[in-house]
Amino acid sequence: MPHFTVFKGAQDGAPKKSTTQKPDQLVEDQVLVRVTASGVCGTDLHFLTHDMVLGHEGVGVVESVGPDTNCGHCHECISGEEIFCAERAMYSEANLDQGSFASGAVWREAFLHPIPDGITDEAAAPLQCGGATVFTALYDVKPNEVVGIMGVGGLGHLAIQFAAKMGCRVVVLSGTDSKRAQALELGAHKFVAMKDADTKELASLWPLSRLLVTTSAQPAWDTLLPMMAPKSRIYPLSVSEGNLVIPYMPLISKGITVQGSLVATRTVHREMLHFAAVHGVRPVIQTFPMTEEGIKEALDKLDKGKVQYRAVLVLQ
């Protein structure tokens, strides 16, 4: 059982030597430190008459550690950007023995998020990635900012709702006119069928201050860049193979930023869930049973682009 000398305050104001004992086994991220030096602060004077161990400016040597140490303390983690931590556990790279296609799992409590009242489990599920992804590109948006959403699919239909509820002017760019009615119903202010659009129609649009590209295929950048406002931002959000190729001079002449974006940090993720709960942002879903047959059917429809707009597996 570790024990060490401590110095406590006392009623007479004179520090008293004492002993503290701790259990043998360190748990979680506990660390046993051998103190080698301690600063003395004016705050210590306030507690000289209290029955407590004094000092809070310690330096020492780590002698033993618990099983969960050395996690969550790098620069990225302590600055709230844990999604960029070098030790992050990425989907397909870690925890290969468990996932959400399952009847259970074991995860760290600090990385779980309470689902707000009013959102069903089925509606909450797509928000955990799709909702978090588009919200990350929008959480710092200003009201009345012009936001372009390219694609009305699994990501795009959520982005339209979030941007509209945030008070933005939402311009939806889609391949054809087939999704116009639903895009406007979700909150879009303008809808452009890019296949049939002419130069005059595109020139009449509000300049886009940011553009969320949610389509899997790369867009026609030569057509899109003239629609962007000076100092605007482009967020390529869908995962695609190959290189991102954008015309050089239009990017420079307008000072356009192409911003890489991952899923939300924990802070932004929780903001997203509460925002969705309060403002009624909900995914359009199709449910399937969480069985071999149900999973196969959901994945087949997703692969063929026949899911409108998010597939959700429900445990039977």
C-alpha positions, 0 to 999 in steps of 0.5 A: 500500500503506497504511503507518503509523508504530507504536511497539513494545516492545523488549528494553530497555523503551524504545518503538521507532518502526517502520512497518507495511504492509498490502495495498492492498485491504481485504476483508470488514469491514476498516477503515483508521483514522487514529489521532488519540489513544490512552490508555495503560493499565497493561497496556501496561507489561507488554509494554514488552519484547515485540516488539509494537505497544503500545496498545489505547485508540485513537481515530481517523478512518475513512479507507476501508472494506471491502465488508462494513462497517457490518453487524452493529454496531448495538445490536440486533446487538451485543446478540444481537437481530440479528433486529430489526436495521433492516438485516435481510434479511427473506424476501420483502424481500431476496435475491430472486434466491435461496432454499432451493427451489434447488440452491444459494445463497450466504449469509454464513457467520456466519448458517449453522448446523451440523446436529448429528449424528443429524438427517437433512437432511430432518428438519433442514429444518423446524426452520430455521423451524418449530422455531426459531419455537416454540423462541423462545417456550419457550427460557426456560420452567421445568420443570413450567410449564404450557404450552398449545399451540393447534393440532396442525399444522406448528408445534404438533406441534413445540411439543408435543415441545419443551415436553414434553422441557423438563419442562413440563406440556403442555395441547393445545387443538385444534378437534376430537378427531381428533388426540388420540392423536397429540398424547398420543404426541408428549408432551401430558399433557392434550388438549382438543377445544375444539368439544365442551368445556364450562365444567366441563372447561375449569375443571378444567385447570391454569391456563396460564402460557403459551399458544402459538397456532399456528393460522392463525385467531384463537381464541375469546379469550373462552374462552381468557383464563379459562384463563390464569394470572395474569401469564401470556403468550400467543404468537401464532406463526402469520402471519395478516392483520387485527388481533389483537382481545382482550378488554380487561378479562380481559387487565388483571385477570390481568396477561396479556402478549401477546408478539410473537415472530419467528424465533430469534436465532442463539444460540437457533437453535443451542440449538434444534438441539442440544436437538432432536438430544439429546432426539429432537425430530423433525418429522413430514414428507412428502417431495416431489421438488424439481422443478416438479411436486413443489413444486406438489404440496407447495404444493397439499397445504399450502394444502388442509391435507393435509400431516401435518405438514411438507412437505420438498422433496428434491433429486433 
